[in-house]
Amino acid sequence: MTTNFLDRILKTKRLEIDRLKQQGLTVKHSETQTHRGFAARIRQADKLAIVSEVKKASPSKGVIQPDFHPVETAKTYETAGAAAISVLTDEEYFMGSIKDLTAVRREVTIPVLRKDFIIDEVQIDEAYLAGADAILLICAAVHKERLKDLSGYARGLGLDVLVEVHSEHELSAALDASASVIGVNNRDLTTFEVRLETSERLIPMVPRDIPTLAESGIRSADDAARMAACGASGILVGESLMRAGTFESVSATLQSLQVVRTTKLQMR
Ligand SMILES: O=C(O)c1ccccc1NCC(=O)[C@H](O)[C@H](O)COP(=O)(O)O
């Protein structure tokens, strides 16, 4: 049997889940928290909503930003007009941390997404306790029925759920799982190949009342305009913002991506 990179990541996640369960990590019902609406921010943005990602490294690119300051980066994103922040919390493959999420959430006022490979309720509890407003669920990582369970569990805690798809088949599972937002990942997580055509094919199939994000490989105003033209409510951008460097350069990059939404999109 061949093992792809996603399988490798999920194997690591199962070990992390065992550790979290051994620690007895769980949400008590008295621990109610106020959440910033992630889906609402994407829906309401008058231009293409930019979910800006705090991402030190990735399996496909290695170290992206060696001079990594998650809180400063997130504050720059917010000042430059990001709709929300995505924090990669995976340690082993992305050099992130759940502590980065807590620190970022404390210093910004916009919603914060936990970007990780979530396959168990205990990881949702961990996200909740760390202060996340939303979590990511990846269709390629869980079976259809588990996706529904995990989405229902997160929404029961008041978290928004971004469900990520890469094919028609996965889109149907995401719709069944009552996603708050549907993300189309342009990156194939098994081969790392990036094709913006994936969003162009799938986003028009999403019912108009569900906000959508085009994810990965968006580097220029032209790319952003292509995503807006196919009806995306917003885009999720990591690498090109992380490589931008200075405050001025990050702001200029982010603002260049905030293209006008299409007429069709304004109706979402
Ligand atoms: O980025 C990777 O190499 C990667 C590999 C395997 C699984 C997931 C991966 N990335 C997660 C993401 O979805 C991206 O960080 C996100 O969409 C931003 O993409 P980009 O703008 O291309 O950094």
The ligand as a MOL file (V3000), in Angstrom:
LIG
                    3D

  0  0  0     0  0            999 V3000
M  V30 BEGIN CTAB
M  V30 COUNTS 23 23 0 0 0
M  V30 BEGIN ATOM
M  V30 1 O 0.7400 24.0230 2.2400 0
M  V30 2 C 1.0500 22.8240 2.1250 0
M  V30 3 O 2.1360 22.4270 1.6360 0
M  V30 4 C 0.1160 21.7410 2.5950 0
M  V30 5 C 0.4870 20.4060 2.4740 0
M  V30 6 C -0.3360 19.3900 2.9290 0
M  V30 7 C -1.5470 19.6960 3.5150 0
M  V30 8 C -1.9360 21.0410 3.6420 0
M  V30 9 C -1.1160 22.0510 3.1980 0
M  V30 10 N -1.4740 23.3810 3.3400 0
M  V30 11 C -2.6040 23.8330 4.0440 0
M  V30 12 C -3.3510 24.8670 3.3190 0
M  V30 13 O -4.4810 24.6140 2.9980 0
M  V30 14 C -2.6860 26.1830 3.0040 0
M  V30 15 O -1.8480 26.5310 4.0540 0
M  V30 16 C -3.6390 27.3530 2.7550 0
M  V30 17 O -4.6590 27.0540 1.8660 0
M  V30 18 C -2.8270 28.5510 2.2210 0
M  V30 19 O -2.1740 28.1910 1.0180 0
M  V30 20 P -1.0160 29.0880 0.3830 0
M  V30 21 O -1.5660 30.4610 0.1610 0
M  V30 22 O -0.6690 28.4060 -0.8920 0
M  V30 23 O 0.1000 29.1090 1.3730 0
M  V30 END ATOM
M  V30 BEGIN BOND
M  V30 1 2 1 2
M  V30 2 1 2 3
M  V30 3 1 2 4
M  V30 4 1 4 5
M  V30 5 2 4 9
M  V30 6 2 5 6
M  V30 7 1 6 7
M  V30 8 2 7 8
M  V30 9 1 8 9
M  V30 10 1 9 10
M  V30 11 1 10 11
M  V30 12 1 11 12
M  V30 13 2 12 13
M  V30 14 1 12 14
M  V30 15 1 14 15
M  V30 16 1 14 16
M  V30 17 1 16 17
M  V30 18 1 16 18
M  V30 19 1 18 19
M  V30 20 1 19 20
M  V30 21 2 20 21
M  V30 22 1 20 22
M  V30 23 1 20 23
M  V30 END BOND
M  V30 END CTAB
M  END
